[in-house]
Amino acid sequence: MKNIVILISGTGSNMAAILEAAERQHWEREHGVRVAAVISNKADAKGLQTAASRGVATQVLDHKAYASRADFDAALAQAIDAFEPALVVLAGFMRILTEGFVQHYAGRLVNIHPSLLPAFAGLHTHQRAIDAGCQFAGATVHLVTAELDNGPILAQAVVPVLPGDTADALALRVLSQEHVIYPRAVLQWLTRPGTAA
Ligand code: GAR
């Protein structure tokens, strides 16, 4: 069995999209892939309730309870590794991870970022795309490397930027496509040729 651990900080709509796809497409039966746990750094992350209501184990690790980023990442890795994950999925997990953490999960850590990387790494991606006069925006699923919002690209989705768009309107258009590409990219990565069942 290939276990997935999903990390969230907020709404968790990408997490929900992955849980829905896993159920609808019978990932466990068809591919030996299952979401084993959802972990949040925020106790009030809405996504925790969604995960629990679908019978997925949830856990909270409050980053504020740790003296340093390295301490938090060490505790986080310990919590994650209890589930022996084949893949760790960042889904709106709004913490910068230490190099040690990223290296520990090399090839097993994916992220979704709301821009067409390498354009607009970092925050406020939608406003920056509008301000730059982009005619297209989108989202990128990528393997996580030590550099922020970098790493090999696994999937992208493109949406138009419409006249008069606000950052919120564009964010919604992009998010609906995130929900399409993230579950697909996760399953593809876990079942790529050369990986044992
Ligand atoms: C998504 O748009 C995701 O791309 C973005 O946060 C949102 C989380 O939404 N991630 C980042 O900005 C990471 N740098 P969700 O909690 O509903 O999935």
Boltz pocket constraint, residues with backbone or C-beta under 6 A from the ligand:
constraints:
  - pocket:
      binder: B
      contacts: [[A, 8], [A, 9], [A, 10], [A, 11], [A, 12], [A, 13], [A, 14], [A, 15], [A, 91], [A, 92], [A, 93], [A, 112], [A, 113], [A, 114], [A, 122], [A, 139], [A, 171], [A, 175], [A, 178]]
      max_distance: 6.0
